[in-house]
Amino acid sequence: WLSFVPKPTDSPPAVRESADPVNRAVEWKPTPTPYDPRLMQTGTDDAPGFFDKGSYKEYLAGWGKSVVIGRGRLGGIPMGAISVETRLVEKIIPADPADPNSREAVLPQAGQVLFPDSSYKVAQALNDFNNEGLPVMIFANWRGFSGGSRDMSGEILKFGSMIVDALREYEHPIYIYFPPFGELRGGSWVVVDPTINEEKMTMFSDPEARGGILEPAGIVEIKFRLADQLKAMHRIDPQLQMLDAELEACDDTDDSAAIKDQIAAREELLKPVYLQAATEFADLHDKTGRMKAKGVIKDAVPWAESRTYFFYLAKRRIAQDNYVSQLRAADSSLDNNGALDILKGMCSADWEDNAAVLDYYTANDADITAKISEMKTAAIKAKIAELEKELAE
């Protein structure tokens, strides 16, 4: 793993040349059914994965098996990787050698769920990657935290909060990506939300992924209860409207009872249809286009193009963060957004095009360095003037 670590701790990542083309498609694709998440990173012989061929190395594999941690290279850029196990795994608790009555326990753990051990594993990995100076790819595909009484006694809340602490203190870029057919729900969204560390965290999604606190079925249970469904039926369905009119005009008790029975039968017939339509409508709110419109993700990135997109983004962020740190060191009054505004004002390329901005940084490095020197000189002169004013007083 030392090959992934930069020589000095405060230098950019140890980028090296890669024989694997950056612009190739990611051919191995996740499926709606459970799969091995390692194949997203490594691919197979016939279908290459996200990282450079042969570069991905898993670590911490023996515990917290519902999360897969590793390091890989993207176009030669070293990165940490956190992905989610979608299959059922087993947690083995060994027998206590000091207790002759104890036995080994095997506990099943569902996929796409954060347990106490896997939560701690994520937090530990983030701390390690931070110390190693690595940008991180989080392939987010969690449906939430495990909240049973066993997990509460296993301190799931403490280990979940450790993920938030690790992300808040992270000093390098973090890219959160929803893979195809992946989803991010409930408390698991809370602990990886980009607002935890807006300077470093960015969220993206494949068009086939979903994201939201509640799943569609849960939204429907809360927002479209049976009473609301019946109101919608009577507002929309022509047959129910006709029966309602007949019931209102009817004076005979027997006829009214018969009409009410017809209305009840019609409502029972329509319930599954309206429930399915409502669930589909709720699902539309969780799709990538809606997430982007609401501003919770930065961009929609198709899985096949994700390797190219994140390579240029990571390469750009390495150069950009280096310039930002130099600008802030030159002028202590600048914050991160102020430094970015200076770079954005200088940049003649489309600010949203990572490859174009990277080309601009490469071609105009001398101009940017001169601007940093100019700002440093101006900041020193301002400081001297301020000190002279204090002495005069």
C-alpha positions as CSV (number, residue, x, y, z in Angstrom):
1,W,0.0,0.0,0.0
2,L,3.0,2.3,0.3
3,S,2.9,2.8,-3.5
4,F,-0.4,4.7,-3.0
5,V,1.1,7.1,-0.4
6,P,2.8,10.4,-1.4
7,K,6.4,10.9,-0.3
8,P,5.8,14.0,1.9
9,T,2.5,14.0,3.7
10,D,1.4,17.4,2.4
11,S,2.2,16.8,-1.3
12,P,-0.3,15.9,-4.0
13,P,-1.2,12.2,-4.6
14,A,1.5,10.0,-6.1
15,V,0.3,9.9,-9.7
16,R,2.0,7.5,-12.1
17,E,1.5,6.6,-15.7
18,S,-1.1,4.0,-16.5
19,A,-1.3,1.5,-19.4
20,D,-5.1,1.3,-19.0
21,P,-6.7,3.9,-21.2
22,V,-8.6,6.6,-19.3
23,N,-11.2,7.1,-21.9
24,R,-12.4,3.5,-22.1
25,A,-15.9,2.5,-21.0
26,V,-16.6,0.7,-17.7
27,E,-18.0,-2.5,-19.2
28,W,-18.7,-4.5,-16.1
29,K,-22.1,-3.3,-14.8
30,P,-23.8,-3.9,-11.5
31,T,-27.1,-5.8,-11.6
32,P,-30.4,-5.3,-9.7
33,T,-29.8,-8.7,-8.0
34,P,-27.0,-9.2,-5.4
35,Y,-23.5,-9.2,-6.8
36,D,-19.8,-9.0,-5.7
37,P,-19.0,-5.3,-5.3
38,R,-15.3,-6.0,-5.9
39,L,-16.1,-6.5,-9.5
40,M,-17.2,-2.9,-9.9
41,Q,-13.6,-1.9,-9.2
42,T,-11.7,-4.8,-10.8
43,G,-14.0,-5.9,-13.6
44,T,-13.4,-9.3,-15.2
45,D,-11.2,-10.5,-18.0
46,D,-13.9,-9.7,-20.6
47,A,-15.4,-6.6,-19.0
48,P,-13.0,-4.1,-17.3
49,G,-14.1,-2.3,-14.1
50,F,-13.8,1.2,-12.7
51,F,-10.1,1.3,-11.7
52,D,-7.0,0.6,-13.8
53,K,-6.6,-3.1,-14.5
54,G,-4.7,-4.9,-11.7
55,S,-4.4,-1.9,-9.5
56,Y,-7.2,-2.5,-7.0
57,K,-6.1,-4.0,-3.6
58,E,-8.6,-4.8,-0.9
59,Y,-7.8,-4.4,2.8
60,L,-9.5,-4.9,6.1
61,A,-11.2,-7.9,4.4
62,G,-11.6,-10.1,7.4
63,W,-14.2,-8.1,9.4
64,G,-17.1,-5.8,8.8
65,K,-17.8,-7.8,5.6
66,S,-20.9,-5.8,4.6
67,V,-18.5,-3.1,3.5
68,V,-15.6,-3.6,1.1
69,I,-12.6,-1.3,1.5
70,G,-9.6,-1.0,-0.9
71,R,-7.2,1.2,-2.8
72,G,-6.9,1.5,-6.6
73,R,-5.6,3.7,-9.3
74,L,-7.8,5.7,-11.7
75,G,-5.7,6.7,-14.7
76,G,-2.6,6.4,-12.4
77,I,-4.2,8.5,-9.6
78,P,-4.2,6.6,-6.3
79,M,-7.6,6.6,-4.6
80,G,-9.3,5.0,-1.6
81,A,-12.5,3.1,-2.4
82,I,-15.5,2.2,-0.2
83,S,-18.1,0.0,-1.7
84,V,-21.1,-1.9,-0.3
85,E,-21.8,-5.6,-0.2
86,T,-25.2,-6.4,-1.6
87,R,-25.2,-10.1,-0.7
88,L,-25.9,-11.8,2.7
89,V,-22.7,-12.2,4.7
90,E,-21.9,-13.9,8.0
91,K,-20.3,-12.4,11.0
92,I,-18.4,-15.0,13.0
93,I,-18.0,-14.4,16.8
94,P,-15.4,-16.9,18.1
95,A,-15.9,-18.8,21.3
96,D,-14.4,-17.4,24.4
97,P,-11.4,-19.6,25.3
98,A,-11.8,-18.7,29.0
99,D,-15.3,-20.0,29.1
100,P,-15.7,-23.7,28.4
101,N,-19.5,-23.3,27.9
102,S,-19.2,-20.7,25.1
103,R,-19.7,-21.6,21.5
104,E,-18.8,-19.9,18.2
105,A,-21.7,-17.8,17.0
106,V,-22.5,-17.1,13.3
107,L,-24.7,-14.0,12.7
108,P,-26.1,-13.3,9.3
109,Q,-25.8,-9.7,8.1
110,A,-28.0,-8.4,5.2
111,G,-26.5,-6.5,2.3
112,Q,-26.8,-2.7,1.8
113,V,-27.0,-2.2,5.6
114,L,-24.6,-0.5,7.9
115,F,-23.9,-2.6,11.1
116,P,-21.7,-1.5,14.0
117,D,-18.6,-3.3,12.7
118,S,-19.0,-2.1,9.1
119,S,-19.7,1.5,10.3
120,Y,-16.5,1.4,12.4
121,K,-14.7,-0.1,9.4
122,V,-15.8,2.8,7.1
123,A,-14.7,5.4,9.7
124,Q,-11.4,3.7,10.2
125,A,-10.8,3.5,6.4
126,L,-11.6,7.2,6.0
127,N,-9.1,8.1,8.8
128,D,-6.4,6.0,7.1
129,F,-7.1,7.4,3.7
130,N,-6.9,10.9,5.1
131,N,-3.6,10.3,6.7
132,E,-2.3,8.9,3.4
133,G,-3.5,11.9,1.4
134,L,-5.8,10.0,-0.9
135,P,-8.9,11.2,-2.6
136,V,-11.8,8.8,-2.0
137,M,-14.5,7.2,-4.1
138,I,-17.6,6.1,-2.1
139,F,-19.8,3.8,-4.1
140,A,-22.9,4.5,-1.9
141,N,-25.5,1.8,-2.0
142,W,-27.0,1.7,1.5
143,R,-30.6,1.3,2.6
144,G,-29.9,2.4,6.1
145,F,-28.5,1.4,9.5
146,S,-29.3,-1.8,11.3
147,G,-31.3,-0.6,14.3
148,G,-32.2,-3.7,16.3
149,S,-31.7,-4.0,20.0
150,R,-28.5,-6.0,19.5
151,D,-27.1,-3.3,17.3
152,M,-28.1,-0.6,19.7
153,S,-26.2,-2.4,22.5
154,G,-23.3,-2.8,19.9
155,E,-23.1,1.0,19.8
156,I,-24.3,1.5,16.3
157,L,-25.0,5.2,17.0
158,K,-21.4,5.8,18.2
159,F,-19.9,4.1,15.2
160,G,-22.2,5.9,12.8
161,S,-21.3,9.2,14.2
162,M,-17.6,8.3,13.8
163,I,-18.3,8.3,10.0
164,V,-19.5,11.8,10.2
165,D,-16.5,12.9,12.3
166,A,-14.1,11.3,9.8
167,L,-15.8,13.0,6.8
168,R,-15.9,16.4,8.6
169,E,-12.1,16.2,9.2
170,Y,-11.2,14.9,5.8
171,E,-8.8,17.1,3.9
172,H,-8.9,15.6,0.4
173,P,-11.6,15.3,-2.2
174,I,-14.4,12.8,-1.5
175,Y,-16.6,11.6,-4.4
176,I,-19.9,9.9,-3.4
177,Y,-21.4,8.0,-6.4
178,F,-24.6,6.0,-6.6
179,P,-23.8,3.1,-8.9
180,P,-26.5,1.6,-11.3
181,F,-29.4,0.1,-9.4
182,G,-27.9,1.5,-6.2
183,E,-29.8,3.5,-3.6
184,L,-29.1,5.7,-0.6
185,R,-31.7,5.8,2.1
186,G,-32.5,6.9,5.7
187,G,-29.7,7.4,8.1
188,S,-27.0,6.2,5.7
189,W,-27.7,9.3,3.6
190,V,-27.4,11.5,6.7
191,V,-23.8,10.2,7.5
192,V,-22.5,10.8,3.9
193,D,-24.4,14.0,3.0
194,P,-22.0,16.5,1.3
195,T,-23.1,19.3,3.7
196,I,-20.9,17.6,6.3
197,N,-17.8,18.9,4.5
198,E,-18.9,21.0,1.5
199,E,-15.4,22.0,0.5
200,K,-14.3,18.4,-0.1
201,M,-17.4,16.3,-0.6
202,T,-19.4,16.0,-3.9
203,M,-22.2,13.7,-4.7
204,F,-23.0,12.1,-8.1
205,S,-25.4,9.4,-9.4
206,D,-26.0,7.0,-12.2
207,P,-29.3,7.7,-14.1
208,E,-30.5,4.2,-12.9
209,A,-29.9,4.8,-9.2
210,R,-32.2,6.1,-6.6
211,G,-31.8,8.4,-3.5
212,G,-34.1,9.6,-0.8
213,I,-34.7,9.3,3.0
214,L,-37.8,7.1,2.6
215,E,-38.4,4.4,0.0
216,P,-41.4,4.9,-2.3
217,A,-43.6,2.4,-0.4
218,G,-42.8,4.3,2.8
219,I,-43.6,7.7,1.3
220,V,-47.0,6.3,0.0
221,E,-47.8,5.0,3.5
222,I,-47.4,8.5,4.9
223,K,-48.4,10.8,2.2
224,F,-51.1,8.9,0.4
225,R,-53.1,7.0,3.0
226,L,-56.3,5.0,2.3
227,A,-58.5,8.0,2.9
228,D,-56.5,10.1,0.3
229,Q,-56.6,7.2,-2.2
230,L,-60.4,7.0,-1.9
231,K,-60.7,10.8,-2.4
232,A,-58.6,10.5,-5.5
233,M,-60.7,7.6,-6.8
234,H,-63.9,9.6,-6.4
235,R,-62.4,12.6,-8.0
236,I,-61.0,10.8,-11.1
237,D,-62.9,7.6,-11.8
238,P,-66.0,8.2,-14.0
239,Q,-67.8,5.1,-12.8
240,L,-67.5,6.2,-9.1
241,Q,-68.6,9.7,-10.0
242,M,-71.7,8.3,-11.6
243,L,-72.4,6.0,-8.6
244,D,-71.9,9.0,-6.3
245,A,-74.5,11.0,-8.3
246,E,-76.9,8.1,-8.2
247,L,-76.4,7.8,-4.4
248,E,-77.1,11.4,-3.9
249,A,-80.3,11.3,-5.9
250,C,-81.5,8.1,-4.4
251,D,-84.2,8.2,-1.7
252,D,-84.9,4.5,-1.3
253,T,-82.9,2.8,1.5
254,D,-82.5,-0.6,-0.3
255,D,-81.3,1.1,-3.5
256,S,-78.8,3.2,-1.5
257,A,-77.4,0.1,0.2
258,A,-77.0,-1.6,-3.3
259,I,-75.2,1.5,-4.7
260,K,-72.9,1.7,-1.6
261,D,-72.0,-2.0,-2.2
262,Q,-71.2,-1.2,-5.8
263,I,-69.0,1.8,-4.7
264,A,-67.2,-0.4,-2.2
265,A,-66.6,-3.1,-4.8
266,R,-65.3,-0.5,-7.2
267,E,-63.0,1.0,-4.6
268,E,-61.6,-2.4,-3.8
269,L,-61.0,-3.0,-7.5
270,L,-59.1,0.3,-7.9
271,K,-57.0,0.2,-4.7
272,P,-54.1,-1.8,-6.2
273,V,-54.0,0.4,-9.3
274,Y,-53.9,3.6,-7.4
275,L,-51.4,2.2,-4.9
276,Q,-49.1,1.2,-7.8
277,A,-49.5,4.6,-9.5
278,A,-48.7,6.4,-6.3
279,T,-45.7,4.2,-5.7
280,E,-44.4,4.9,-9.2
281,F,-45.0,8.7,-8.7
282,A,-43.1,8.6,-5.4
283,D,-40.3,6.7,-7.1
284,L,-40.0,9.5,-9.7
285,H,-39.0,11.8,-6.9
286,D,-36.0,9.6,-6.1
287,K,-34.6,9.5,-9.6
288,T,-31.3,11.1,-10.6
289,G,-33.0,14.0,-12.6
290,R,-35.0,15.0,-9.6
291,M,-32.0,14.8,-7.3
292,K,-30.0,17.1,-9.6
293,A,-32.9,19.5,-9.9
294,K,-33.1,19.7,-6.0
295,G,-29.4,20.3,-5.8
296,V,-28.5,17.2,-3.7
297,I,-26.2,15.8,-6.3
298,K,-23.9,17.8,-8.6
299,D,-24.3,15.8,-11.8
300,A,-25.7,12.6,-13.4
301,V,-22.8,10.4,-14.5
302,P,-23.6,7.2,-16.5
303,W,-21.7,4.2,-15.2
304,A,-20.1,3.5,-18.6
305,E,-18.6,7.0,-18.7
306,S,-17.8,7.2,-14.9
307,R,-14.1,6.3,-15.3
308,T,-13.4,9.1,-17.7
309,Y,-15.5,11.7,-15.8
310,F,-14.0,11.0,-12.4
311,F,-10.4,10.9,-13.8
312,Y,-10.7,14.4,-15.2
313,L,-12.5,15.6,-12.1
314,A,-9.9,14.1,-9.8
315,K,-7.0,15.4,-11.9
316,R,-8.7,18.9,-11.9
317,R,-9.2,18.8,-8.1
318,I,-5.6,17.9,-7.5
319,A,-4.4,21.0,-9.4
320,Q,-7.2,23.2,-8.2
321,D,-6.8,22.3,-4.5
322,N,-3.1,23.0,-4.8
323,Y,-3.8,26.5,-6.2
324,V,-6.4,27.2,-3.6
325,S,-4.1,26.2,-0.7
326,Q,-1.4,28.5,-2.2
327,L,-3.8,31.4,-2.6
328,R,-5.0,31.0,1.0
329,A,-1.5,30.8,2.3
330,A,-0.6,34.0,0.4
331,D,-3.7,35.9,1.7
332,S,-5.0,34.7,5.1
333,S,-8.2,36.7,4.6
334,L,-9.3,34.4,1.8
335,D,-11.6,31.5,2.4
336,N,-12.1,28.5,0.1
337,N,-14.9,30.1,-1.9
338,G,-12.9,33.3,-2.3
339,A,-9.9,31.5,-3.7
340,L,-12.2,29.6,-6.1
341,D,-13.7,32.8,-7.3
342,I,-10.3,34.1,-8.2
343,L,-9.5,31.0,-10.2
344,K,-12.9,31.1,-11.8
345,G,-12.4,34.7,-12.8
346,M,-9.0,33.9,-14.4
347,C,-10.3,30.8,-16.2
348,S,-11.3,31.3,-19.8
349,A,-12.6,27.7,-20.2
350,D,-16.1,26.4,-19.3
351,W,-16.0,26.1,-15.5
352,E,-18.2,23.0,-15.6
353,D,-16.0,21.1,-18.1
354,N,-13.4,19.3,-16.0
355,A,-11.1,18.5,-19.0
356,A,-11.2,22.0,-20.3
357,V,-10.4,23.5,-16.9
358,L,-7.6,21.0,-16.4
359,D,-6.1,22.0,-19.8
360,Y,-6.4,25.7,-18.8
361,Y,-4.5,25.0,-15.5
362,T,-1.8,23.1,-17.3
363,A,-1.3,25.7,-20.1
364,N,-1.5,28.8,-17.7
365,D,0.4,27.5,-14.7
366,A,2.8,30.4,-14.9
367,D,0.0,33.0,-15.0
368,I,-1.7,31.5,-12.0
369,T,1.6,31.3,-10.1
370,A,2.3,35.0,-10.9
371,K,-1.2,35.9,-9.6
372,I,-0.4,34.0,-6.4
373,S,2.9,35.9,-6.0
374,E,1.1,39.2,-6.7
375,M,-1.5,38.5,-4.0
376,K,1.2,37.5,-1.6
377,T,3.0,40.7,-2.2
378,A,-0.2,42.7,-1.8
379,A,-1.1,40.9,1.4
380,I,2.4,41.6,2.9
381,K,2.2,45.3,2.0
382,A,-1.3,45.5,3.5
383,K,0.1,43.9,6.7
384,I,3.0,46.3,6.8
385,A,0.7,49.3,6.4
386,E,-1.5,48.0,9.2
387,L,1.5,47.6,11.5
388,E,2.8,51.1,10.7
389,K,-0.7,52.5,11.5
390,E,-0.7,50.7,14.8
391,L,2.8,52.1,15.6
392,A,1.7,55.6,14.7
393,E,-1.1,55.3,17.2
